[in-house]
Amino acid sequence: VGEQSTISVLGFAGSLRRASWNQGLLRAAQEAAPPGIAIEVFDISDIPLYSEDIRQRGFPAVVQGFRERIRAADALLIATPEYNYSVPGVLKNAIDWASRPPDQPFHDKPIALMGASAGTFGTTRAQHHLRQSFVYLDGRLLARPEVLIPGAAQKFDADGNLTDAPTRKLIAELIAALAAWTRRLKCVPPA
Ligand SMILES: Cc1cc2nc3c(=O)[nH]c(=O)nc-3n(C[C@H](O)[C@H](O)[C@H](O)COP(=O)(O)O)c2cc1C
């Protein structure tokens, strides 16, 4: 990523629900992205359950595509719900597939997290567990701002669109911070 060039961000969400709040967060991030930051969303719903036997025969095409999209992106943006105080299985499964050698694509990748949940802690525990996985994978996780959205039922409409203005502002701050973090990790002076 050059000083003037567009930063490409790949987003994905840990919910397959049609009206998912967390997919809504990714749409809000796309809407909040300023010129110079392009956010594309990858749908993880076609990724099969991980099996080492399948991997031994070669990555399924959808996994191969996911790995290539991650590798090509300058940064990642992950929106996750919290399931039973942790990372939803579908998201962990997608990351597990993508993380397998050779050339696991999370190495040195700038990554930002956000999450919306029904409960009062706004995915705090899920995000913490996700950070632990990326320690092993050498991901470069952005620390702040923390986007932990509790009580999400009051902040999204029935189609999963974010309606809460303070949360939209926070997401815009996250995108700006992720862009600065990405430039810094690539040793490019701030725009
Ligand atoms: C299996 C399961 C476990 C859940 N566990 C939690 C939890 O630990 N904390 C929480 O705040 N919400 C929990 N919830 C509620 C989620 O916050 C809620 O389903 C939310 O809508 C998920 O995000 P989504 O709208 O992106 O699908 C759980 C939901 C499911 C289905």
The ligand as an SDF file (V2000), in Angstrom:
LIG
                    3D

 31 33  0  0  0  0  0  0  0  0999 V2000
  -25.4690  -20.4230   20.4230 C   0  0  0  0  0  0  0  0  0  0  0  0
  -25.6730  -18.9990   20.8650 C   0  0  0  0  0  0  0  0  0  0  0  0
  -24.9660  -18.5380   21.9600 C   0  0  0  0  0  0  0  0  0  0  0  0
  -25.0970  -17.2100   22.3790 C   0  0  0  0  0  0  0  0  0  0  0  0
  -24.3230  -16.7530   23.3970 N   0  0  0  0  0  0  0  0  0  0  0  0
  -24.3040  -15.4280   23.6790 C   0  0  0  0  0  0  0  0  0  0  0  0
  -23.3360  -14.9040   24.5990 C   0  0  0  0  0  0  0  0  0  0  0  0
  -22.5230  -15.6100   25.1690 O   0  0  0  0  0  0  0  0  0  0  0  0
  -23.3460  -13.5660   24.8440 N   0  0  0  0  0  0  0  0  0  0  0  0
  -24.2470  -12.7240   24.2050 C   0  0  0  0  0  0  0  0  0  0  0  0
  -24.1860  -11.5120   24.4240 O   0  0  0  0  0  0  0  0  0  0  0  0
  -25.1550  -13.1960   23.3240 N   0  0  0  0  0  0  0  0  0  0  0  0
  -25.1930  -14.5230   23.0360 C   0  0  0  0  0  0  0  0  0  0  0  0
  -26.0830  -15.0150   22.1020 N   0  0  0  0  0  0  0  0  0  0  0  0
  -27.0320  -14.0910   21.4620 C   0  0  0  0  0  0  0  0  0  0  0  0
  -26.3900  -13.3350   20.3170 C   0  0  0  0  0  0  0  0  0  0  0  0
  -25.8740  -12.1200   20.8150 O   0  0  0  0  0  0  0  0  0  0  0  0
  -27.4420  -13.0530   19.2390 C   0  0  0  0  0  0  0  0  0  0  0  0
  -27.8710  -14.3120   18.6970 O   0  0  0  0  0  0  0  0  0  0  0  0
  -26.9670  -12.1400   18.1240 C   0  0  0  0  0  0  0  0  0  0  0  0
  -28.0590  -11.8170   17.3170 O   0  0  0  0  0  0  0  0  0  0  0  0
  -25.8960  -12.7620   17.2600 C   0  0  0  0  0  0  0  0  0  0  0  0
  -25.4450  -11.8610   16.3040 O   0  0  0  0  0  0  0  0  0  0  0  0
  -26.0130  -11.7860   14.7930 P   0  0  0  0  0  0  0  0  0  0  0  0
  -27.2080  -10.8950   14.8540 O   0  0  0  0  0  0  0  0  0  0  0  0
  -24.8870  -11.1730   14.0120 O   0  0  0  0  0  0  0  0  0  0  0  0
  -26.3730  -13.1770   14.3600 O   0  0  0  0  0  0  0  0  0  0  0  0
  -25.9800  -16.3420   21.6900 C   0  0  0  0  0  0  0  0  0  0  0  0
  -26.6950  -16.8330   20.5900 C   0  0  0  0  0  0  0  0  0  0  0  0
  -26.5300  -18.1370   20.1690 C   0  0  0  0  0  0  0  0  0  0  0  0
  -27.2770  -18.6090   18.9400 C   0  0  0  0  0  0  0  0  0  0  0  0
  1  2  1  0
  2  3  1  0
  2 30  2  0
  3  4  2  0
  4  5  1  0
  4 28  1  0
  5  6  2  0
  6  7  1  0
  6 13  1  0
  7  8  2  0
  7  9  1  0
  9 10  1  0
 10 11  2  0
 10 12  1  0
 12 13  2  0
 13 14  1  0
 14 15  1  0
 14 28  1  0
 15 16  1  0
 16 17  1  0
 16 18  1  0
 18 19  1  0
 18 20  1  0
 20 21  1  0
 20 22  1  0
 22 23  1  0
 23 24  1  0
 24 25  2  0
 24 26  1  0
 24 27  1  0
 28 29  2  0
 29 30  1  0
 30 31  1  0
M  END
$$$$
